[in-house]
Each structure stands twice: as C-alpha cells, then as structure tokens.
Amino acid sequence: MVKIIIENLAQKEVEAGRADLSALHHFHAGGIDWMHACGGKGRCTTCRMQVIRGAERLGPLTAAEQNYRKAGLLLNNERLACQATVSGDLVVRVPDDAKLPHLHYSS
C-alpha cells in the first residue's frame, strides 16, 4: 500500500490506495484536516504541500500548478494537494502559512 508521511504533523501516515486520486483526497480519507479554501478545485494555493521525498511519484503538474509556478506562487518543491495524484510513497510537510490553528505541528 502506498503511504504519504506528513513530516511536521508528528510523522502521521496516510494510506493512498488509488493513484488517480489527489493527495488532498487521501489526507481527508485518512482523517487529516488540510487547508483548501477553494474546495479542492485548483483555484487557490492554500492546499500547498512541500514535497520532501517522492516528487517523482506524483502525477505531472496540472495547468493550474503550471500557472501558479509561472506567477511565483508555487515553489519548485511545492505541489497543490488538490491537484497532485500519488502513485508511490511520499514525504511532505505543511508550509508554515498553510498550517491550521487547531493542529499541533512539529518542527
């Protein structure tokens, strides 16, 4: 089973069963609250995730992600959780400005 580890959320592990579903879908299915102001439609960047390991196991950049990269709103080590599909093990972090106030994050 493919797993996503959220490094700064106490190494929380989430199973990713289907490669055609977004990381955001897997986070929510695993009971993880993850910010997504536009409802997971790729219309904002609030669901950004920093990819620590496994970037090659994510689907290709979507048009929305390419546009945000061009505008400087999505760094090279970041993907939108609502757009990135997961096909293999992945380690990510929640960026500081995307942390939710009710969750406890580690360094």
N, C-alpha and C positions, 0 to 999 in steps of 0.2 A: 504494500500500500504506500502510495506517495504521501509524504508529510511536509508540512510547512512549519518551520520553527520561528516563533516571534521572539527574537533575541532579548529585546528590552521589555518584554512582558513575562518575566520570570521563565524564559525558555519554553513558553507554552507551545504545545504541539497540536496541530490541526491536521486531520486526515483530508487528503484531496483525492476523492475517488474517481472523478471524471475529468479528463483533460480538456473537455470542451467548455468547462465552466470557469468563471473568473475566480481569482484569489478572494475577492470580496464575498462571493457566494460561499466559498469554503470557510472563510472566517465566520460568517454568520451561522452556517450549518454547524460549526464547532462551538457555538455559544460565545464567540468573541465579538464584543462591540467594536466596531471600526467606523470612524467618521466617514460620512458620504452625504454631503449637503444636497447634491442633485439627484439623489435616489439611485446612484449607480449607473448613470447614463453617459458618463464621459464628458459632461458639460462643465466640470469644475476640476479642481485638483486637490480637494480635501481628502480624498482617499489614498493619497500618495503613500507608497511604501519604499523604503530604502532597501535595495537588494544587496545583501552581504555576500551570499554564495548561491549559485544556481541560476544566474541570469540566463544562461544558455538553455535552461529548461522551461523558459517562458515562451509563449507564443510571440510572433512578431509584433512590433509596435503597430498599434492601430492608427488610423488617420488622426483621431483626437490626440493621441500621445505625440505623434509627429508634430502636430500644430503647437502643442504646449512646449515641446523641446525647442522648436524654432523661435517661440516667443520668450524663451528663457525661464519658463515657469515649471519645467520638469528637468531635473538634472540627469546626467548620463547614468547615474547609479539608481535612479528612481523609476518606478512604473506606477501607473494608476491601477489600484487593486481591482477596480470595477472593469478594467479592460484586459488585463493580463491573464491569460489562461495558463494553467500549471500542468506540466507533463512529467515533472520529476521533483525530487526533494529540493527544498528551497529554504534559505535562511534570510529573514527580513527583519527590519526594525521599523518602528513607528517614528517618523520625523518629529522633532520637538514641537513644531507648530501644528501638528495634527493629533496630538495627544488629547484624550478625553479626560475631563477633570475628575470623574468618578473612578478611574482605574489607577492602579499603582504600578508605575513603570520603574524598571531598574536602569542603572547606568549603561 
